[in-house]
């Protein structure tokens, strides 16, 4: 297949590209002119086309002759700061242009993937969310511009599937860990919570800040964060390699057209599972505290649909992610990481 990947210089895009090149596909990457990360693509030997997602002409030219389109390109929080206008123009108009390019390909286009995010949903509510979240459990509601731009993108995809029969699928990623990133996950660190409460002016917030600083005692520590009732936080993340394998499993499957799928690790983790394990590996002390005066992190995803429709079988739980992150750091790191082996 001839594949166009927007966002090919990102941590997901680069690994998706390498995977499909390794399987004998022709891969074309669409990049911003002068993208400083384009140099790493020389290792991949992918065809590189420069252009602007905001230009319909550029996107159509890049998509010409392609059978599959993986639309991963976006203005993303970590790459910013971006203005509201940049989020809208790149993520919303850019997605419109990709879909228009798909329509222009006609029957040549066999599959188009739109990468979305769980930032489209409000997951941090009082008491947390005890039941596993399905693709339709929560409304797409957010005021943050990145997440809201992805809400609009999902709506655009739905419109083009129904009105123009574009063979499109939405992948909604959980919080994504690249190679090594789990070791530096901020919410595992006591310092993260100290900083979070440092700006609070209310009495409860100031009290919480003082308690956390006392726990730290001037030392960097890990943290088993719990809600106000002592229940450890729970979260669902996903490792890059499991996303790569999801694309591999779903690409070309007509059963996925017009559908949205959540992608996460084999299971969610709780802080009282992950933090002691990480503390042992890093030889760091840890504390446990009830975090009061803020909505807790407590949710997990139901991935029944992805397992049913294209055999999604993620492998990297939090423990495997920690172990492989440590190995990755010992071996010197890098942007491209091995794909899973069975």
Beta strands, then each sheet from edge to edge (+ up, - down):
strand 1: 2-6
strand 2: 26-31
strand 3: 47-50
strand 4: 68-71
strand 5: 111-117
strand 6: 168-173
strand 7: 175-177
strand 8: 222-226
strand 9: 234-235
strand 10: 237-239
strand 11: 260-263
strand 12: 269-270
strand 13: 286-290
sheet 1: 3+ 2+ 1+ 4+ 5+ 6+ 11+
sheet 2: 7+ 10+
sheet 3: 8+ 13+
sheet 4: 9+ 12-
end
